[in-house]
Amino acid sequence: MTMKRLMIGTVLVFFLSLTLLQSSWAQAVYGSISGAIKDSSGAVVPGATITVTSVGRKTSDTVISNESGLYSKERLLPGNYEVRVEMPGFKASVIPSVVVNVDTNTKVDISLEIGQVSDTVTVTATEGQLLKTDRADVATSFTERQVTELPILDRNFTKFILLTPGTQQLQWQHAASENPQGSTQIQVNGQHFSGTGYQLDGTENRDPILGIIVINPNFEAIGETKITSQNYGAEFGQATAGVVSIQTKSGTNEYHGSLFEFRQNDVLQARNPFSQFQADRLTGKFIPDTMKNQFGGSFGGPIMKNKLFFFGDYQGTRSKAGGSRLLTVPTLAARTGDLSGYGVNIYDPATTVLDSNGNLVSRTQFAGNRIPSGQLSSQALNVLKLIPSPNAAGRDNGTRDNYVASGIEGFDGDTFDVRSDGRLSDKFNLFGRYSFADFTRDGPTSFGQGGGQELVSLGGTSKVRNHSIAFGFDYTLSPTLLTDFRFGFFRYKVAVLPFDVGTTPAKDAGIPGLNLGDNFTSGLFAGFVGSSSTAPFSFNFGSGLGVNRCNCPLDQDEKQFQWVDNVTKIKRNHTVKFGVDFRRAYNLRVPSDAHRAGELTFSENRTRGPEGGGLGLATFLLGDATNFRRYYSTQTDARERQWRHFYYVEDTWRMTQKLTLNYGVRLDVINPQTVNKPRNGGWLDLATGAIRVAGLGAIGLNGNVENSLNWAPRIGIAYQVTDKTVVRLGYGRSYDIGVFGSLFGHSVTQNLPVLAVQELRSPANFEKVFTLAEGPSLPVFPEPGERSGRFTLPDGVFARALPEKQRLPAVDAYNVTVQRQLTNSMSVEAAYVGNKGTHVFAGDGPAFNINQATIVGFGTIPLNQRRPLFNKFGWTQGIDFFCNCADNRYDSLQTKFNKRFGDGYSLLVNYTLQRALQDSGDYFIFDANLNRGPADWDRKHNFVVAALAELPFGKGKRWMTNATTPMQWAFGGWQFNTTWTVQSGLPFNVNYRDAGADRDTGGDDRPNLIGDPQTGGSREKYFNATPIGSSGSAFSRPAKGTFGDLPRNALRGPGYFRVDASLFKRFAITERTNLEFRFESVNFFNHVNLGNPDATIGVPGNDNANAGRISSVAYGGNDLMRNVQWALKLTW
């Protein structure tokens, strides 16, 4: 669609808002004030005039109480307001400060005294302002002060989501190359992180390809935020988890601004006990040089007082982050073929003897577990020259954890926002905002030329530039009819390259078919030595998403246009809302999910015997690749497009003074994605095995996928039992578009005929697919029939399949909440919060392999013949099916204590007791119950504290209130802030060595449980990891061709405890100008939060000395040890 057409669409929707009035309430941008006007006897007072005035902007709006004495003022920007009530025969009543939050109604009931209207009664507070009596959503709000003063050292807004009940951070995070803005992957109330919707000034702020925030706003720009975890109103959709509404600051009648600098380095940083236990031989330092500097400022004020305002902010980041890794590399002896020090028997695959069913009967063990030099692959030895030798003593005879790598990653970021707000008349308001973010990152790898794991966040280079625009207006058509319109736009653009782009190391090593003469296929291939990270003595080298978080080369260009039209009609005790929301999305993604120079696996099963043994390193030294995968494309301009449109109606009915009913329905329509031109997309038909090619024959650019209508009812009941107690019940269904291509992007433009995902799998887990001397052949690109527009998917090319009728992930959410106001600034609430996901992902990914082999027939039927689509189409490759056909369940008790800032402090405390159950994509097509269990990220107990506290010393405080200037400078102006996170442990699975001899499918190789696993031990032996077959073992080996009876995620790892803290000192330079010095610390007590243990236990003849041992801190070795940040901030 051209820009001209988009502008025409904008104008058309604008006129729709003024004529047809098919629109929605703008609570995504605004808040509201409502209540009841009564006299001293409790009788309602109709016809009273209520004037609501912004304290900062001095803009006023007036409403009249209705026949029931009720009033409501909608569309208020978040902030402080004065509420004044006037009625002939009564004294005027004024409440000088009423706080309005985004997407929140503040209830203000006022009792009038008989007297002259010229007399004024000032009311400092009213009962029930903290109570939520108009809706049943589950939500937490953060004020501007909390956002800017709580100790969030990386100044990452998404971390505030973790301070709300029912949230869990995943142990992995998106590659920093594509997510430099730092969007944290967080599960909200048991639902996938991508199901959280982000709204910035009422417009979409989420990239649906990765499910992340696009503009992660600067703290200086945030005026108000609300995190609704469940049961949001019908206005909100395209979200199955939370909805995060952020309102940027607007200017006021006074000029205000800030300048700041935050700085941290490695001088006071504590060491990681696992990866920083020895000093670097060159620098003598335990921690690599680290420096992070964040600087910037903000400024806002009036352009025309009471009419037009502006605000702007900027933040720059200059970072050099040092990182260290404790890794495993081949010993010097191993590089000559001597693997005797590894304690694992290895067998010569050249001596393989099979029975009539293709089962491994016998192999000859290498004498002394040494591979003769004549059998070593010259290509493998050439690659080994790129991988450094051990530099640490290591464990287990020096074969494990024997290499310490360190280096520095550079990162630059520049972000800014500009906003203007106008009050053109008493009926007409408008605003506009533009946000910009630019990032560059250059990350080293652990093995230098040999690539390997990233040292900080990325092994490669990336450039990212994001934009966001929001424009809107609201207009009062009559005292009871309101409308507003919003236009939104964002663009998310990423370019990523591998660390060794332009080189040809595979070709130089003598491996053909990998480096093909262009930059896309340049660099060292991804090498996985060992079938998985739990395989004995496994390690990875080269470059790739699974090696060093580098999905590279990568070119991503995504943008979205949005038009939202809003109307509210107030009639008697009803507030009726209508709404439409149109979005047009565009996407180009040229990725390398499988490295374009190839991804080669060297499985230990290639060198195992009939009963077990085998080393991936031995397989590599022999030069036998056991699996191969790569992306290969002939063109890079296949783009997706999609229309999304949403409609709703909602009514808030104040049935009585105590009872409010909120009910509505929403319709989500997500049109099937289309591609930009013929031949730029392919849809796999699982019934015929054919690829339907876009735009050929009778096949449309949408692949002829059938659409669906998705109705989402919402209902909430709030009953105010007393002036200080309310009970709320809520239910609602919501839908989303998924992530990673489940409904948009990835899935059709990364199929043939655009892209071949070449995937070569060995016919048995002990076989090879090719040798390094042979290399792979190029994939085949079949030519479709011009009339049919189809061709048969060839064997060896991975593909993605979508349902023939589009199916959206859906969640039914419900809660019962009791809230009690304790004082005018304190409240407490307790809630049962639950939901059930239907048509959701099987596990945490959107797709699963529908061509996975069944275990039935293991030992008698060859592996490929047990694949469902092999006998049908001859396919041995994996087929990812985006079926949205699993379900999940979440149940929790959520409690919260909230003390608004007052008397010098604020306090937010919450506790969540939860259970999250889900399916897994592994073996899902045969037995969904096999791997159903606690989610990998599920922590049963969660306790969070967030507090701000001004110390009670100095002028205007409890003590030293009359302090002299020197005393004030010394003792006044101090403030302490903190966040606490206390959580129980994460679940984990136990598996065992040599499981490849017992089964060749099914993923997790869990044993049988026969005793007490005894979790909760030391770092060296966290659980009972006694080998199978030994006295005291808690586990036994299942019969061949069966799965163990140990349930998924049956054991729990160590808990988590972290305290972040900060100390401020403010110096009052003038009445309006303050200089603030900050000392901030992450993990203040330097508590070592442990990761889960090595859970692969040994078997007779193949022990694992590392079993039960914890070898890293939490979050994959990335959990922070104590660090300190210093800051100066000038405000006026």
DAFEN-V359007 format. One record per residue. RES is the residue in one small letter. SS is DSSP state (@ for helix, = for strand, . for the rest). Layout:
RES;SS + RES;SS
This chain:
m;. + t;. + m;@ + k;@ + r;@ + l;@ + m;@ + i;@ + g;@ + t;@ + v;@ + l;@ + v;@ + f;@ + f;@ + l;@ + s;@ + l;@ + t;@ + l;. + l;. + q;. + s;. + s;. + w;. + a;. + q;. + a;. + v;. + y;. + g;= + s;= + i;= + s;= + g;= + a;= + i;= + k;= + d;= + s;. + s;. + g;. + a;. + v;= + v;. + p;. + g;. + a;. + t;= + i;= + t;= + v;= + t;= + s;= + v;. + g;. + r;. + k;. + t;. + s;= + d;= + t;= + v;= + i;= + s;. + n;. + e;. + s;. + g;. + l;= + y;= + s;= + k;= + e;= + r;= + l;= + l;. + p;. + g;= + n;= + y;= + e;= + v;= + r;= + v;= + e;= + m;. + p;. + g;. + f;= + k;. + a;= + s;= + v;= + i;= + p;= + s;= + v;= + v;= + v;= + n;. + v;. + d;. + t;. + n;= + t;= + k;= + v;. + d;. + i;= + s;= + l;= + e;. + i;= + g;. + q;. + v;. + s;. + d;. + t;= + v;= + t;= + v;. + t;. + a;. + t;. + e;. + g;. + q;. + l;. + l;. + k;. + t;. + d;. + r;. + a;. + d;. + v;= + a;= + t;= + s;= + f;= + t;= + e;@ + r;@ + q;@ + v;@ + t;@ + e;@ + l;. + p;. + i;. + l;. + d;. + r;. + n;. + f;@ + t;@ + k;@ + f;@ + i;@ + l;@ + l;@ + t;. + p;. + g;. + t;= + q;= + q;= + l;. + q;. + w;. + q;. + h;. + a;. + a;. + s;. + e;. + n;. + p;. + q;. + g;. + s;. + t;. + q;. + i;= + q;= + v;= + n;. + g;. + q;= + h;. + f;@ + s;@ + g;@ + t;. + g;= + y;= + q;= + l;= + d;. + g;. + t;= + e;= + n;. + r;= + d;= + p;. + i;. + l;. + g;. + i;= + i;= + v;. + i;. + n;. + p;. + n;. + f;@ + e;@ + a;@ + i;= + g;= + e;= + t;= + k;= + i;= + t;= + s;= + q;= + n;. + y;. + g;. + a;. + e;. + f;. + g;. + q;. + a;. + t;. + a;. + g;. + v;= + v;= + s;= + i;= + q;= + t;= + k;. + s;. + g;. + t;. + n;. + e;. + y;. + h;= + g;= + s;= + l;= + f;= + e;= + f;= + r;= + q;= + n;= + d;. + v;. + l;. + q;. + a;. + r;. + n;. + p;. + f;. + s;. + q;. + f;. + q;. + a;. + d;. + r;. + l;. + t;. + g;. + k;. + f;. + i;. + p;. + d;. + t;. + m;= + k;= + n;= + q;= + f;= + g;= + g;= + s;= + f;= + g;= + g;= + p;= + i;= + m;= + k;. + n;. + k;. + l;= + f;= + f;= + f;= + g;= + d;= + y;= + q;= + g;= + t;= + r;= + s;= + k;= + a;= + g;= + g;= + s;= + r;= + l;= + l;= + t;. + v;. + p;. + t;. + l;. + a;. + a;@ + r;@ + t;@ + g;. + d;= + l;. + s;@ + g;@ + y;@ + g;. + v;. + n;. + i;. + y;= + d;= + p;= + a;= + t;= + t;= + v;= + l;= + d;. + s;. + n;. + g;. + n;. + l;= + v;= + s;= + r;= + t;= + q;= + f;. + a;@ + g;@ + n;@ + r;= + i;. + p;. + s;@ + g;@ + q;@ + l;. + s;. + s;@ + q;@ + a;@ + l;@ + n;@ + v;@ + l;@ + k;. + l;. + i;. + p;. + s;. + p;. + n;. + a;. + a;. + g;. + r;= + d;. + n;. + g;. + t;. + r;= + d;. + n;. + y;= + v;= + a;= + s;= + g;= + i;= + e;= + g;= + f;= + d;= + g;= + d;= + t;= + f;= + d;= + v;= + r;= + s;= + d;= + g;= + r;= + l;. + s;. + d;. + k;. + f;= + n;= + l;= + f;= + g;= + r;= + y;= + s;= + f;= + a;= + d;= + f;= + t;= + r;= + d;= + g;= + p;. + t;= + s;. + f;. + g;@ + q;@ + g;@ + g;= + g;. + q;. + e;= + l;. + v;. + s;. + l;. + g;. + g;= + t;= + s;= + k;= + v;= + r;= + n;= + h;= + s;= + i;= + a;= + f;= + g;= + f;= + d;= + y;= + t;= + l;= + s;= + p;. + t;. + l;= + l;= + t;= + d;= + f;= + r;= + f;= + g;= + f;= + f;= + r;= + y;= + k;= + v;= + a;= + v;= + l;= + p;= + f;. + d;. + v;. + g;. + t;. + t;. + p;@ + a;@ + k;@ + d;@ + a;@ + g;. + i;. + p;. + g;. + l;. + n;. + l;. + g;. + d;. + n;@ + f;@ + t;@ + s;. + g;. + l;. + f;. + a;= + g;= + f;= + v;= + g;. + s;. + s;. + s;. + t;. + a;. + p;. + f;. + s;. + f;= + n;= + f;= + g;= + s;. + g;. + l;@ + g;@ + v;@ + n;@ + r;. + c;. + n;. + c;. + p;. + l;= + d;= + q;= + d;= + e;= + k;= + q;= + f;= + q;= + w;= + v;= + d;= + n;= + v;= + t;= + k;= + i;= + k;= + r;. + n;. + h;= + t;= + v;= + k;= + f;= + g;= + v;= + d;= + f;= + r;= + r;= + a;= + y;= + n;= + l;= + r;= + v;= + p;. + s;. + d;. + a;. + h;. + r;. + a;. + g;. + e;= + l;= + t;= + f;= + s;. + e;@ + n;@ + r;@ + t;@ + r;. + g;= + p;. + e;. + g;= + g;. + g;. + l;. + g;@ + l;@ + a;@ + t;@ + f;@ + l;@ + l;@ + g;. + d;= + a;= + t;. + n;= + f;= + r;= + r;= + y;= + y;= + s;= + t;. + q;. + t;. + d;. + a;. + r;= + e;= + r;= + q;= + w;= + r;= + h;= + f;= + y;= + y;= + v;= + e;= + d;= + t;= + w;= + r;= + m;. + t;. + q;. + k;. + l;= + t;= + l;= + n;= + y;= + g;= + v;= + r;= + l;= + d;= + v;= + i;= + n;. + p;. + q;. + t;= + v;= + n;. + k;. + p;. + r;. + n;. + g;. + g;= + w;= + l;= + d;= + l;. + a;. + t;. + g;. + a;= + i;= + r;= + v;= + a;. + g;. + l;. + g;. + a;. + i;. + g;. + l;. + n;. + g;. + n;. + v;. + e;= + n;. + s;. + l;. + n;= + w;= + a;= + p;= + r;= + i;= + g;= + i;= + a;= + y;= + q;= + v;= + t;= + d;. + k;. + t;= + v;= + v;= + r;= + l;= + g;= + y;= + g;= + r;= + s;= + y;= + d;= + i;. + g;. + v;. + f;. + g;. + s;. + l;. + f;. + g;. + h;. + s;. + v;. + t;. + q;. + n;. + l;. + p;. + v;. + l;= + a;= + v;= + q;= + e;= + l;= + r;= + s;. + p;. + a;. + n;. + f;. + e;. + k;. + v;. + f;= + t;= + l;. + a;. + e;. + g;. + p;. + s;. + l;. + p;. + v;. + f;. + p;. + e;. + p;. + g;. + e;. + r;. + s;. + g;. + r;= + f;= + t;= + l;. + p;. + d;. + g;. + v;= + f;= + a;= + r;= + a;= + l;= + p;. + e;. + k;= + q;. + r;. + l;. + p;= + a;= + v;= + d;= + a;= + y;= + n;= + v;= + t;= + v;= + q;= + r;= + q;= + l;. + t;. + n;. + s;. + m;= + s;= + v;= + e;= + a;= + a;= + y;= + v;= + g;= + n;= + k;= + g;= + t;= + h;= + v;= + f;. + a;. + g;. + d;. + g;. + p;. + a;. + f;= + n;= + i;. + n;. + q;. + a;= + t;. + i;. + v;. + g;. + f;. + g;. + t;. + i;. + p;. + l;. + n;@ + q;@ + r;@ + r;= + p;. + l;. + f;@ + n;@ + k;@ + f;@ + g;. + w;. + t;. + q;. + g;. + i;= + d;= + f;= + f;= + c;. + n;. + c;. + a;= + d;= + n;= + r;= + y;= + d;= + s;= + l;= + q;= + t;= + k;= + f;= + n;= + k;= + r;= + f;= + g;= + d;. + g;. + y;= + s;= + l;= + l;= + v;= + n;= + y;= + t;= + l;= + q;= + r;= + a;= + l;= + q;= + d;. + s;. + g;. + d;. + y;. + f;. + i;. + f;. + d;. + a;. + n;. + l;. + n;. + r;. + g;= + p;= + a;. + d;. + w;. + d;. + r;. + k;. + h;= + n;= + f;= + v;= + v;= + a;= + a;= + l;= + a;= + e;= + l;. + p;. + f;= + g;. + k;. + g;. + k;. + r;. + w;= + m;. + t;. + n;. + a;. + t;. + t;@ + p;@ + m;@ + q;@ + w;@ + a;@ + f;@ + g;. + g;. + w;= + q;= + f;= + n;= + t;= + t;= + w;= + t;= + v;= + q;= + s;. + g;. + l;. + p;= + f;= + n;. + v;. + n;= + y;= + r;. + d;. + a;@ + g;@ + a;@ + d;. + r;. + d;. + t;. + g;. + g;. + d;. + d;. + r;. + p;. + n;= + l;= + i;. + g;. + d;. + p;. + q;. + t;. + g;. + g;. + s;. + r;. + e;. + k;. + y;. + f;. + n;. + a;. + t;. + p;. + i;. + g;. + s;. + s;. + g;. + s;. + a;. + f;= + s;= + r;. + p;. + a;. + k;. + g;. + t;. + f;. + g;. + d;. + l;. + p;. + r;. + n;. + a;. + l;= + r;= + g;. + p;. + g;. + y;= + f;= + r;= + v;= + d;= + a;= + s;= + l;= + f;= + k;= + r;= + f;= + a;= + i;. + t;. + e;. + r;. + t;. + n;= + l;= + e;= + f;= + r;= + f;= + e;= + s;= + v;= + n;. + f;. + f;. + n;. + h;. + v;. + n;. + l;= + g;. + n;. + p;. + d;. + a;. + t;= + i;= + g;. + v;= + p;. + g;. + n;= + d;. + n;. + a;. + n;. + a;. + g;. + r;. + i;. + s;. + s;. + v;= + a;@ + y;@ + g;@ + g;@ + n;. + d;. + l;. + m;. + r;. + n;= + v;= + q;= + w;= + a;= + l;= + k;= + l;= + t;= + w;.
